[in-house]
């Protein structure tokens, strides 16, 4: 049964006022993307039906346009107008204006904002726009796989665009909101087969260069989490960890299925203190892209790789120590021992 209509700002049946419809530019663009990835993500073996694919394309193109204009507005609010010379604050506030086209947005982002945008990404967005126009204004007959690939190409452009050109400069509250929304988007990416293939193909050359320190990302489940003595960062979903120890613990638990021993147990912890950087970030059985079937001792903080024969153990706490150092105790146990005298 349909619900009775309510006034826009009147009380709901529960006595609470209905919230206003409030979608600022950046939030609006990201909301489109949440809907897109939710539509395109499927369980293994399933396929997206034609109607779902149609609306995913419509919403993806809308999201692209909004996000491009969000970056333009940051450069200067008049740039979102079709004719900036006719821009006024009142017309902007009221939404009473014709905005620039996607083509104009790209030109202005390059020539005025100075953004370095690849021709293949611009071409992918233009191709999606043509697909959207056919779907929305006329008719379209095309293989579903081709449509999915076009959408995947645009998603492949948007993730770095958001990270590189929209996140910097946001205040703390806005940054937290974007990170929260991006976590929802990243969670769905692993279910979009066409996107995975497109993005991994795009990343293959650069990932081969760092295969020895690349592992499966616990966020998106792709072998693209790169450790390079900087903060752990996934090249696929662009998730980064401010605390490397959290990345190491999540990897051990979510990817390797390992957790620390229960209190009183004698089992070895899967993540230990690294003798090189002294952080609790040394994963003892990492599986890297270079050696996916062989345990590798790898630090998630300093990216140091150890051979089994290169380490011994502290006599007190069992933390790793370099062979040949002459030390019997790790720094913490040494300090504790001296404190007893």
KEMIGU-198139 format. One record per residue (C-alpha): x, y, z. Coordinates in pm, whole numbers. Example, Ala and Ser with C-alpha at 12.3 -4.5 7.8 and 13.67 -1.06 7.14 Angstrom:
! KEMIGU-198139
<vexke><c1>1230</c1><c2>-450</c2><c3>780</c3></vexke>
<vexke><c1>1367</c1><c2>-106</c2><c3>714</c3></vexke>
//
This chain:
! KEMIGU-198139
<vexke><c1>0</c1><c2>0</c2><c3>0</c3></vexke>
<vexke><c1>136</c1><c2>344</c2><c3>-91</c3></vexke>
<vexke><c1>222</c1><c2>576</c2><c3>193</c3></vexke>
<vexke><c1>27</c1><c2>894</c2><c3>235</c3></vexke>
<vexke><c1>215</c1><c2>1196</c2><c3>94</c3></vexke>
<vexke><c1>385</c1><c2>1421</c2><c3>346</c3></vexke>
<vexke><c1>483</c1><c2>1783</c2><c3>334</c3></vexke>
<vexke><c1>846</c1><c2>1838</c2><c3>234</c3></vexke>
<vexke><c1>946</c1><c2>1954</c2><c3>581</c3></vexke>
<vexke><c1>654</c1><c2>1832</c2><c3>783</c3></vexke>
<vexke><c1>658</c1><c2>1567</c2><c3>1057</c3></vexke>
<vexke><c1>674</c1><c2>1200</c2><c3>968</c3></vexke>
<vexke><c1>443</c1><c2>939</c2><c3>1112</c3></vexke>
<vexke><c1>688</c1><c2>894</c2><c3>1399</c3></vexke>
<vexke><c1>679</c1><c2>1260</c2><c3>1487</c3></vexke>
<vexke><c1>1027</c1><c2>1338</c2><c3>1346</c3></vexke>
<vexke><c1>1068</c1><c2>1593</c2><c3>1065</c3></vexke>
<vexke><c1>1179</c1><c2>1452</c2><c3>732</c3></vexke>
<vexke><c1>1540</c1><c2>1544</c2><c3>651</c3></vexke>
<vexke><c1>1609</c1><c2>1788</c2><c3>371</c3></vexke>
<vexke><c1>1739</c1><c2>1653</c2><c3>42</c3></vexke>
<vexke><c1>2098</c1><c2>1771</c2><c3>75</c3></vexke>
<vexke><c1>2360</c1><c2>1656</c2><c3>-176</c3></vexke>
<vexke><c1>2652</c1><c2>1898</c2><c3>-210</c3></vexke>
<vexke><c1>2854</c1><c2>1858</c2><c3>-530</c3></vexke>
<vexke><c1>3118</c1><c2>1610</c2><c3>-410</c3></vexke>
<vexke><c1>2875</c1><c2>1407</c2><c3>-200</c3></vexke>
<vexke><c1>2636</c1><c2>1394</c2><c3>-493</c3></vexke>
<vexke><c1>2900</c1><c2>1260</c2><c3>-731</c3></vexke>
<vexke><c1>3017</c1><c2>994</c2><c3>-487</c3></vexke>
<vexke><c1>2658</c1><c2>889</c2><c3>-420</c3></vexke>
<vexke><c1>2617</c1><c2>814</c2><c3>-790</c3></vexke>
<vexke><c1>2927</c1><c2>594</c2><c3>-774</c3></vexke>
<vexke><c1>2795</c1><c2>401</c2><c3>-474</c3></vexke>
<vexke><c1>2485</c1><c2>319</c2><c3>-678</c3></vexke>
<vexke><c1>2695</c1><c2>223</c2><c3>-982</c3></vexke>
<vexke><c1>2927</c1><c2>-22</c2><c3>-805</c3></vexke>
<vexke><c1>2634</c1><c2>-169</c2><c3>-614</c3></vexke>
<vexke><c1>2462</c1><c2>-236</c2><c3>-947</c3></vexke>
<vexke><c1>2764</c1><c2>-378</c2><c3>-1129</c3></vexke>
<vexke><c1>2897</c1><c2>-600</c2><c3>-849</c3></vexke>
<vexke><c1>2784</c1><c2>-961</c2><c3>-877</c3></vexke>
<vexke><c1>2861</c1><c2>-1292</c2><c3>-717</c3></vexke>
<vexke><c1>3095</c1><c2>-1519</c2><c3>-907</c3></vexke>
<vexke><c1>2925</c1><c2>-1671</c2><c3>-1210</c3></vexke>
<vexke><c1>2638</c1><c2>-1420</c2><c3>-1218</c3></vexke>
<vexke><c1>2586</c1><c2>-1153</c2><c3>-1482</c3></vexke>
<vexke><c1>2440</c1><c2>-803</c2><c3>-1472</c3></vexke>
<vexke><c1>2104</c1><c2>-787</c2><c3>-1649</c3></vexke>
<vexke><c1>2041</c1><c2>-536</c2><c3>-1929</c3></vexke>
<vexke><c1>1820</c1><c2>-299</c2><c3>-1730</c3></vexke>
<vexke><c1>2063</c1><c2>-281</c2><c3>-1437</c3></vexke>
<vexke><c1>2348</c1><c2>-217</c2><c3>-1680</c3></vexke>
<vexke><c1>2149</c1><c2>61</c2><c3>-1846</c3></vexke>
<vexke><c1>2100</c1><c2>254</c2><c3>-1523</c3></vexke>
<vexke><c1>2456</c1><c2>189</c2><c3>-1412</c3></vexke>
<vexke><c1>2575</c1><c2>366</c2><c3>-1730</c3></vexke>
<vexke><c1>2335</c1><c2>656</c2><c3>-1679</c3></vexke>
<vexke><c1>2440</c1><c2>705</c2><c3>-1318</c3></vexke>
<vexke><c1>2810</c1><c2>659</c2><c3>-1390</c3></vexke>
<vexke><c1>2805</c1><c2>931</c2><c3>-1654</c3></vexke>
<vexke><c1>2613</c1><c2>1158</c2><c3>-1416</c3></vexke>
<vexke><c1>2869</c1><c2>1088</c2><c3>-1144</c3></vexke>
<vexke><c1>3160</c1><c2>1170</c2><c3>-1375</c3></vexke>
<vexke><c1>3007</c1><c2>1503</c2><c3>-1474</c3></vexke>
<vexke><c1>2939</c1><c2>1601</c2><c3>-1114</c3></vexke>
<vexke><c1>3286</c1><c2>1503</c2><c3>-991</c3></vexke>
<vexke><c1>3461</c1><c2>1689</c2><c3>-1274</c3></vexke>
<vexke><c1>3259</c1><c2>1998</c2><c3>-1189</c3></vexke>
<vexke><c1>3336</c1><c2>1956</c2><c3>-819</c3></vexke>
<vexke><c1>3705</c1><c2>1994</c2><c3>-908</c3></vexke>
<vexke><c1>3630</c1><c2>2287</c2><c3>-1139</c3></vexke>
<vexke><c1>3436</c1><c2>2465</c2><c3>-868</c3></vexke>
<vexke><c1>3730</c1><c2>2430</c2><c3>-632</c3></vexke>
<vexke><c1>3946</c1><c2>2610</c2><c3>-890</c3></vexke>
<vexke><c1>3681</c1><c2>2883</c2><c3>-925</c3></vexke>
<vexke><c1>3304</c1><c2>2860</c2><c3>-899</c3></vexke>
<vexke><c1>3247</c1><c2>3043</c2><c3>-1230</c3></vexke>
<vexke><c1>3413</c1><c2>2760</c2><c3>-1423</c3></vexke>
<vexke><c1>3110</c1><c2>2532</c2><c3>-1384</c3></vexke>
<vexke><c1>2904</c1><c2>2777</c2><c3>-1594</c3></vexke>
<vexke><c1>2878</c1><c2>2718</c2><c3>-1968</c3></vexke>
<vexke><c1>2974</c1><c2>3084</c2><c3>-2009</c3></vexke>
<vexke><c1>3185</c1><c2>3192</c2><c3>-1709</c3></vexke>
<vexke><c1>3155</c1><c2>3555</c2><c3>-1819</c3></vexke>
<vexke><c1>2783</c1><c2>3541</c2><c3>-1732</c3></vexke>
<vexke><c1>2833</c1><c2>3375</c2><c3>-1392</c3></vexke>
<vexke><c1>2686</c1><c2>3529</c2><c3>-1078</c3></vexke>
<vexke><c1>2681</c1><c2>3407</c2><c3>-720</c3></vexke>
<vexke><c1>2300</c1><c2>3432</c2><c3>-706</c3></vexke>
<vexke><c1>2256</c1><c2>3211</c2><c3>-1013</c3></vexke>
<vexke><c1>2506</c1><c2>2960</c2><c3>-869</c3></vexke>
<vexke><c1>2326</c1><c2>2945</c2><c3>-533</c3></vexke>
<vexke><c1>1986</c1><c2>2901</c2><c3>-700</c3></vexke>
<vexke><c1>2115</c1><c2>2652</c2><c3>-956</c3></vexke>
<vexke><c1>1974</c1><c2>2881</c2><c3>-1222</c3></vexke>
<vexke><c1>2233</c1><c2>2833</c2><c3>-1496</c3></vexke>
<vexke><c1>2347</c1><c2>2605</c2><c3>-1776</c3></vexke>
<vexke><c1>2660</c1><c2>2419</c2><c3>-1675</c3></vexke>
<vexke><c1>2957</c1><c2>2344</c2><c3>-1896</c3></vexke>
<vexke><c1>2977</c1><c2>2027</c2><c3>-2102</c3></vexke>
<vexke><c1>3198</c1><c2>1734</c2><c3>-2009</c3></vexke>
<vexke><c1>3431</c1><c2>1824</c2><c3>-2296</c3></vexke>
<vexke><c1>3461</c1><c2>2181</c2><c3>-2168</c3></vexke>
<vexke><c1>3520</c1><c2>2053</c2><c3>-1816</c3></vexke>
<vexke><c1>3818</c1><c2>1847</c2><c3>-1934</c3></vexke>
<vexke><c1>3960</c1><c2>2142</c2><c3>-2129</c3></vexke>
<vexke><c1>3930</c1><c2>2375</c2><c3>-1829</c3></vexke>
<vexke><c1>4075</c1><c2>2120</c2><c3>-1589</c3></vexke>
<vexke><c1>4378</c1><c2>2084</c2><c3>-1815</c3></vexke>
<vexke><c1>4430</c1><c2>2442</c2><c3>-1928</c3></vexke>
<vexke><c1>4316</c1><c2>2638</c2><c3>-1621</c3></vexke>
<vexke><c1>4352</c1><c2>2401</c2><c3>-1325</c3></vexke>
<vexke><c1>4669</c1><c2>2250</c2><c3>-1473</c3></vexke>
<vexke><c1>4565</c1><c2>1889</c2><c3>-1416</c3></vexke>
<vexke><c1>4756</c1><c2>1619</c2><c3>-1602</c3></vexke>
<vexke><c1>4486</c1><c2>1396</c2><c3>-1750</c3></vexke>
<vexke><c1>4563</c1><c2>1108</c2><c3>-1985</c3></vexke>
<vexke><c1>4411</c1><c2>1106</c2><c3>-2330</c3></vexke>
<vexke><c1>4289</c1><c2>747</c2><c3>-2285</c3></vexke>
<vexke><c1>4089</c1><c2>851</c2><c3>-1976</c3></vexke>
<vexke><c1>3931</c1><c2>1146</c2><c3>-2156</c3></vexke>
<vexke><c1>3846</c1><c2>916</c2><c3>-2447</c3></vexke>
<vexke><c1>3690</c1><c2>660</c2><c3>-2209</c3></vexke>
<vexke><c1>3461</c1><c2>922</c2><c3>-2056</c3></vexke>
<vexke><c1>3360</c1><c2>1052</c2><c3>-2401</c3></vexke>
<vexke><c1>3281</c1><c2>697</c2><c3>-2515</c3></vexke>
<vexke><c1>3065</c1><c2>643</c2><c3>-2207</c3></vexke>
<vexke><c1>2889</c1><c2>975</c2><c3>-2276</c3></vexke>
<vexke><c1>2799</c1><c2>857</c2><c3>-2626</c3></vexke>
<vexke><c1>2664</c1><c2>534</c2><c3>-2480</c3></vexke>
<vexke><c1>2462</c1><c2>727</c2><c3>-2223</c3></vexke>
<vexke><c1>2317</c1><c2>957</c2><c3>-2491</c3></vexke>
<vexke><c1>2205</c1><c2>661</c2><c3>-2699</c3></vexke>
<vexke><c1>2045</c1><c2>495</c2><c3>-2398</c3></vexke>
<vexke><c1>1874</c1><c2>808</c2><c3>-2272</c3></vexke>
<vexke><c1>1764</c1><c2>980</c2><c3>-2591</c3></vexke>
<vexke><c1>1732</c1><c2>718</c2><c3>-2861</c3></vexke>
<vexke><c1>1812</c1><c2>347</c2><c3>-2849</c3></vexke>
<vexke><c1>2113</c1><c2>125</c2><c3>-2813</c3></vexke>
<vexke><c1>2200</c1><c2>-229</c2><c3>-2913</c3></vexke>
<vexke><c1>2546</c1><c2>-342</c2><c3>-2808</c3></vexke>
<vexke><c1>2708</c1><c2>-643</c2><c3>-2640</c3></vexke>
<vexke><c1>2671</c1><c2>-630</c2><c3>-2263</c3></vexke>
<vexke><c1>3042</c1><c2>-707</c2><c3>-2220</c3></vexke>
<vexke><c1>3132</c1><c2>-400</c2><c3>-2428</c3></vexke>
<vexke><c1>2912</c1><c2>-176</c2><c3>-2214</c3></vexke>
<vexke><c1>3062</c1><c2>-318</c2><c3>-1895</c3></vexke>
<vexke><c1>3412</c1><c2>-260</c2><c3>-2029</c3></vexke>
<vexke><c1>3333</c1><c2>106</c2><c3>-2105</c3></vexke>
<vexke><c1>3203</c1><c2>148</c2><c3>-1751</c3></vexke>
<vexke><c1>3514</c1><c2>-25</c2><c3>-1613</c3></vexke>
<vexke><c1>3742</c1><c2>210</c2><c3>-1809</c3></vexke>
<vexke><c1>3570</c1><c2>512</c2><c3>-1654</c3></vexke>
<vexke><c1>3582</c1><c2>369</c2><c3>-1302</c3></vexke>
<vexke><c1>3953</c1><c2>309</c2><c3>-1361</c3></vexke>
<vexke><c1>3989</c1><c2>683</c2><c3>-1429</c3></vexke>
<vexke><c1>3767</c1><c2>801</c2><c3>-1145</c3></vexke>
<vexke><c1>3935</c1><c2>629</c2><c3>-850</c3></vexke>
<vexke><c1>4273</c1><c2>802</c2><c3>-897</c3></vexke>
<vexke><c1>4095</c1><c2>1127</c2><c3>-991</c3></vexke>
<vexke><c1>3911</c1><c2>1132</c2><c3>-658</c3></vexke>
<vexke><c1>4225</c1><c2>1045</c2><c3>-462</c3></vexke>
<vexke><c1>4462</c1><c2>1282</c2><c3>-642</c3></vexke>
<vexke><c1>4241</c1><c2>1579</c2><c3>-728</c3></vexke>
<vexke><c1>3941</c1><c2>1585</c2><c3>-493</c3></vexke>
<vexke><c1>4065</c1><c2>1458</c2><c3>-156</c3></vexke>
<vexke><c1>4353</c1><c2>1707</c2><c3>-114</c3></vexke>
<vexke><c1>4229</c1><c2>2035</c2><c3>29</c3></vexke>
<vexke><c1>3919</c1><c2>1899</c2><c3>202</c3></vexke>
<vexke><c1>3865</c1><c2>1977</c2><c3>568</c3></vexke>
<vexke><c1>3878</c1><c2>1703</c2><c3>832</c3></vexke>
<vexke><c1>3503</c1><c2>1639</c2><c3>832</c3></vexke>
<vexke><c1>3480</c1><c2>1625</c2><c3>452</c3></vexke>
<vexke><c1>3783</c1><c2>1395</c2><c3>432</c3></vexke>
<vexke><c1>3625</c1><c2>1155</c2><c3>681</c3></vexke>
<vexke><c1>3301</c1><c2>1150</c2><c3>480</c3></vexke>
<vexke><c1>3485</c1><c2>1077</c2><c3>154</c3></vexke>
<vexke><c1>3693</c1><c2>800</c2><c3>315</c3></vexke>
<vexke><c1>3377</c1><c2>642</c2><c3>454</c3></vexke>
<vexke><c1>3205</c1><c2>649</c2><c3>114</c3></vexke>
<vexke><c1>3516</c1><c2>522</c2><c3>-65</c3></vexke>
<vexke><c1>3529</c1><c2>226</c2><c3>175</c3></vexke>
<vexke><c1>3178</c1><c2>131</c2><c3>60</c3></vexke>
<vexke><c1>3282</c1><c2>167</c2><c3>-305</c3></vexke>
<vexke><c1>3602</c1><c2>-35</c2><c3>-259</c3></vexke>
<vexke><c1>3412</c1><c2>-316</c2><c3>-91</c3></vexke>
<vexke><c1>3204</c1><c2>-361</c2><c3>-407</c3></vexke>
<vexke><c1>3486</c1><c2>-333</c2><c3>-660</c3></vexke>
<vexke><c1>3594</c1><c2>-694</c2><c3>-605</c3></vexke>
<vexke><c1>3260</c1><c2>-806</c2><c3>-751</c3></vexke>
<vexke><c1>3300</c1><c2>-620</c2><c3>-1082</c3></vexke>
<vexke><c1>3489</c1><c2>-859</c2><c3>-1310</c3></vexke>
<vexke><c1>3527</c1><c2>-619</c2><c3>-1603</c3></vexke>
<vexke><c1>3665</c1><c2>-348</c2><c3>-1376</c3></vexke>
<vexke><c1>3913</c1><c2>-586</c2><c3>-1216</c3></vexke>
<vexke><c1>4046</c1><c2>-696</c2><c3>-1556</c3></vexke>
<vexke><c1>4067</c1><c2>-341</c2><c3>-1691</c3></vexke>
<vexke><c1>4244</c1><c2>-200</c2><c3>-1387</c3></vexke>
<vexke><c1>4484</c1><c2>-489</c2><c3>-1334</c3></vexke>
<vexke><c1>4580</c1><c2>-477</c2><c3>-1702</c3></vexke>
<vexke><c1>4648</c1><c2>-106</c2><c3>-1658</c3></vexke>
<vexke><c1>4861</c1><c2>-168</c2><c3>-1347</c3></vexke>
<vexke><c1>5046</c1><c2>-480</c2><c3>-1464</c3></vexke>
<vexke><c1>5365</c1><c2>-308</c2><c3>-1582</c3></vexke>
<vexke><c1>5417</c1><c2>-98</c2><c3>-1269</c3></vexke>
<vexke><c1>5330</c1><c2>-385</c2><c3>-1035</c3></vexke>
<vexke><c1>5588</c1><c2>-611</c2><c3>-1201</c3></vexke>
<vexke><c1>5858</c1><c2>-366</c2><c3>-1089</c3></vexke>
<vexke><c1>5765</c1><c2>-410</c2><c3>-721</c3></vexke>
<vexke><c1>5656</c1><c2>-775</c2><c3>-723</c3></vexke>
<vexke><c1>5894</c1><c2>-867</c2><c3>-439</c3></vexke>
<vexke><c1>5711</c1><c2>-636</c2><c3>-196</c3></vexke>
<vexke><c1>5356</c1><c2>-664</c2><c3>-331</c3></vexke>
<vexke><c1>5090</c1><c2>-872</c2><c3>-155</c3></vexke>
<vexke><c1>4714</c1><c2>-923</c2><c3>-170</c3></vexke>
<vexke><c1>4521</c1><c2>-623</c2><c3>-38</c3></vexke>
<vexke><c1>4288</c1><c2>-710</c2><c3>254</c3></vexke>
<vexke><c1>4050</c1><c2>-436</c2><c3>139</c3></vexke>
<vexke><c1>3986</c1><c2>-536</c2><c3>-224</c3></vexke>
<vexke><c1>4149</c1><c2>-883</c2><c3>-241</c3></vexke>
<vexke><c1>4368</c1><c2>-790</c2><c3>-540</c3></vexke>
<vexke><c1>4743</c1><c2>-852</c2><c3>-544</c3></vexke>
<vexke><c1>4825</c1><c2>-483</c2><c3>-552</c3></vexke>
<vexke><c1>4916</c1><c2>-379</c2><c3>-195</c3></vexke>
<vexke><c1>5264</c1><c2>-232</c2><c3>-237</c3></vexke>
<vexke><c1>5512</c1><c2>-196</c2><c3>48</c3></vexke>
<vexke><c1>5792</c1><c2>44</c2><c3>-36</c3></vexke>
<vexke><c1>5914</c1><c2>199</c2><c3>290</c3></vexke>
<vexke><c1>5624</c1><c2>443</c2><c3>269</c3></vexke>
<vexke><c1>5272</c1><c2>395</c2><c3>405</c3></vexke>
<vexke><c1>5119</c1><c2>69</c2><c3>275</c3></vexke>
<vexke><c1>4904</c1><c2>153</c2><c3>-26</c3></vexke>
<vexke><c1>4700</c1><c2>-53</c2><c3>-268</c3></vexke>
<vexke><c1>4749</c1><c2>43</c2><c3>-632</c3></vexke>
<vexke><c1>4418</c1><c2>-121</c2><c3>-728</c3></vexke>
<vexke><c1>4164</c1><c2>30</c2><c3>-487</c3></vexke>
<vexke><c1>4391</c1><c2>314</c2><c3>-360</c3></vexke>
<vexke><c1>4332</c1><c2>228</c2><c3>4</c3></vexke>
<vexke><c1>4624</c1><c2>338</c2><c3>222</c3></vexke>
<vexke><c1>4700</c1><c2>271</c2><c3>586</c3></vexke>
<vexke><c1>4829</c1><c2>546</c2><c3>814</c3></vexke>
<vexke><c1>4946</c1><c2>277</c2><c3>1057</c3></vexke>
<vexke><c1>5149</c1><c2>-5</c2><c3>894</c3></vexke>
<vexke><c1>5088</c1><c2>-228</c2><c3>1194</c3></vexke>
<vexke><c1>4715</c1><c2>-222</c2><c3>1116</c3></vexke>
<vexke><c1>4785</c1><c2>-320</c2><c3>756</c3></vexke>
<vexke><c1>5007</c1><c2>-609</c2><c3>871</c3></vexke>
<vexke><c1>4748</c1><c2>-734</c2><c3>1121</c3></vexke>
<vexke><c1>4463</c1><c2>-711</c2><c3>866</c3></vexke>
<vexke><c1>4671</c1><c2>-894</c2><c3>605</c3></vexke>
<vexke><c1>4762</c1><c2>-1174</c2><c3>846</c3></vexke>
<vexke><c1>4402</c1><c2>-1218</c2><c3>958</c3></vexke>
<vexke><c1>4195</c1><c2>-1151</c2><c3>644</c3></vexke>
<vexke><c1>4428</c1><c2>-1289</c2><c3>377</c3></vexke>
<vexke><c1>4637</c1><c2>-1552</c2><c3>557</c3></vexke>
<vexke><c1>4372</c1><c2>-1648</c2><c3>812</c3></vexke>
<vexke><c1>4620</c1><c2>-1608</c2><c3>1096</c3></vexke>
<vexke><c1>4570</c1><c2>-1439</c2><c3>1431</c3></vexke>
<vexke><c1>4786</c1><c2>-1407</c2><c3>1740</c3></vexke>
<vexke><c1>4802</c1><c2>-1692</c2><c3>1991</c3></vexke>
<vexke><c1>4545</c1><c2>-1693</c2><c3>2268</c3></vexke>
<vexke><c1>4665</c1><c2>-1585</c2><c3>2616</c3></vexke>
<vexke><c1>4874</c1><c2>-1863</c2><c3>2766</c3></vexke>
<vexke><c1>4932</c1><c2>-2040</c2><c3>2434</c3></vexke>
<vexke><c1>5282</c1><c2>-2110</c2><c3>2309</c3></vexke>
<vexke><c1>5202</c1><c2>-2039</c2><c3>1943</c3></vexke>
<vexke><c1>5403</c1><c2>-1789</c2><c3>1743</c3></vexke>
<vexke><c1>5245</c1><c2>-1456</c2><c3>1653</c3></vexke>
<vexke><c1>5204</c1><c2>-1411</c2><c3>1275</c3></vexke>
<vexke><c1>5321</c1><c2>-1047</c2><c3>1302</c3></vexke>
<vexke><c1>5643</c1><c2>-974</c2><c3>1490</c3></vexke>
<vexke><c1>5871</c1><c2>-679</c2><c3>1567</c3></vexke>
<vexke><c1>6095</c1><c2>-595</c2><c3>1271</c3></vexke>
<vexke><c1>6465</c1><c2>-585</c2><c3>1370</c3></vexke>
<vexke><c1>6528</c1><c2>-319</c2><c3>1106</c3></vexke>
<vexke><c1>6264</c1><c2>-57</c2><c3>1196</c3></vexke>
<vexke><c1>6148</c1><c2>-180</c2><c3>1541</c3></vexke>
<vexke><c1>5780</c1><c2>-173</c2><c3>1439</c3></vexke>
<vexke><c1>5543</c1><c2>-462</c2><c3>1501</c3></vexke>
<vexke><c1>5493</c1><c2>-502</c2><c3>1128</c3></vexke>
<vexke><c1>5698</c1><c2>-808</c2><c3>1030</c3></vexke>
<vexke><c1>5469</c1><c2>-1065</c2><c3>868</c3></vexke>
<vexke><c1>5638</c1><c2>-1403</c2><c3>899</c3></vexke>
<vexke><c1>5452</c1><c2>-1586</c2><c3>618</c3></vexke>
<vexke><c1>5368</c1><c2>-1324</c2><c3>356</c3></vexke>
<vexke><c1>5287</c1><c2>-1439</c2><c3>2</c3></vexke>
<vexke><c1>5427</c1><c2>-1188</c2><c3>-246</c3></vexke>
<vexke><c1>5356</c1><c2>-1145</c2><c3>-617</c3></vexke>
<vexke><c1>5712</c1><c2>-1257</c2><c3>-685</c3></vexke>
<vexke><c1>5674</c1><c2>-1574</c2><c3>-474</c3></vexke>
<vexke><c1>5300</c1><c2>-1647</c2><c3>-437</c3></vexke>
<vexke><c1>5353</c1><c2>-2005</c2><c3>-319</c3></vexke>
<vexke><c1>5644</c1><c2>-1949</c2><c3>-82</c3></vexke>
<vexke><c1>5645</c1><c2>-1790</c2><c3>264</c3></vexke>
<vexke><c1>5833</c1><c2>-1460</c2><c3>271</c3></vexke>
<vexke><c1>5933</c1><c2>-1269</c2><c3>583</c3></vexke>
<vexke><c1>5829</c1><c2>-914</c2><c3>493</c3></vexke>
<vexke><c1>5800</c1><c2>-589</c2><c3>690</c3></vexke>
<vexke><c1>5491</c1><c2>-380</c2><c3>618</c3></vexke>
<vexke><c1>5662</c1><c2>-64</c2><c3>748</c3></vexke>
<vexke><c1>6015</c1><c2>-56</c2><c3>603</c3></vexke>
<vexke><c1>5955</c1><c2>-315</c2><c3>326</c3></vexke>
<vexke><c1>6260</c1><c2>-518</c2><c3>435</c3></vexke>
<vexke><c1>6261</c1><c2>-876</c2><c3>307</c3></vexke>
<vexke><c1>6441</c1><c2>-1141</c2><c3>515</c3></vexke>
<vexke><c1>6559</c1><c2>-1490</c2><c3>429</c3></vexke>
<vexke><c1>6482</c1><c2>-1759</c2><c3>689</c3></vexke>
<vexke><c1>6852</c1><c2>-1798</c2><c3>758</c3></vexke>
<vexke><c1>6899</c1><c2>-1425</c2><c3>820</c3></vexke>
<vexke><c1>6707</c1><c2>-1422</c2><c3>1149</c3></vexke>
<vexke><c1>6738</c1><c2>-1577</c2><c3>1491</c3></vexke>
<vexke><c1>6523</c1><c2>-1514</c2><c3>1801</c3></vexke>
<vexke><c1>6551</c1><c2>-1309</c2><c3>2118</c3></vexke>
<vexke><c1>6614</c1><c2>-1544</c2><c3>2410</c3></vexke>
<vexke><c1>6348</c1><c2>-1373</c2><c3>2623</c3></vexke>
<vexke><c1>6056</c1><c2>-1278</c2><c3>2399</c3></vexke>
<vexke><c1>6132</c1><c2>-1473</c2><c3>2080</c3></vexke>
<vexke><c1>6120</c1><c2>-1162</c2><c3>1860</c3></vexke>
<vexke><c1>6342</c1><c2>-1187</c2><c3>1548</c3></vexke>
<vexke><c1>6706</c1><c2>-1075</c2><c3>1561</c3></vexke>
<vexke><c1>6955</c1><c2>-1056</c2><c3>1273</c3></vexke>
<vexke><c1>7194</c1><c2>-1349</c2><c3>1257</c3></vexke>
<vexke><c1>7551</c1><c2>-1238</c2><c3>1324</c3></vexke>
<vexke><c1>7456</c1><c2>-931</c2><c3>1527</c3></vexke>
<vexke><c1>7594</c1><c2>-1090</c2><c3>1843</c3></vexke>
<vexke><c1>7280</c1><c2>-987</c2><c3>2034</c3></vexke>
<vexke><c1>7099</c1><c2>-1238</c2><c3>2252</c3></vexke>
<vexke><c1>6816</c1><c2>-1003</c2><c3>2346</c3></vexke>
<vexke><c1>6606</c1><c2>-762</c2><c3>2141</c3></vexke>
<vexke><c1>6624</c1><c2>-389</c2><c3>2230</c3></vexke>
<vexke><c1>6310</c1><c2>-402</c2><c3>2447</c3></vexke>
<vexke><c1>6432</c1><c2>-703</c2><c3>2646</c3></vexke>
<vexke><c1>6780</c1><c2>-549</c2><c3>2675</c3></vexke>
<vexke><c1>6632</c1><c2>-231</c2><c3>2818</c3></vexke>
<vexke><c1>6415</c1><c2>-431</c2><c3>3059</c3></vexke>
<vexke><c1>6716</c1><c2>-635</c2><c3>3171</c3></vexke>
<vexke><c1>6923</c1><c2>-324</c2><c3>3242</c3></vexke>
<vexke><c1>6628</c1><c2>-177</c2><c3>3431</c3></vexke>
<vexke><c1>6639</c1><c2>-464</c2><c3>3676</c3></vexke>
<vexke><c1>6991</c1><c2>-374</c2><c3>3789</c3></vexke>
//
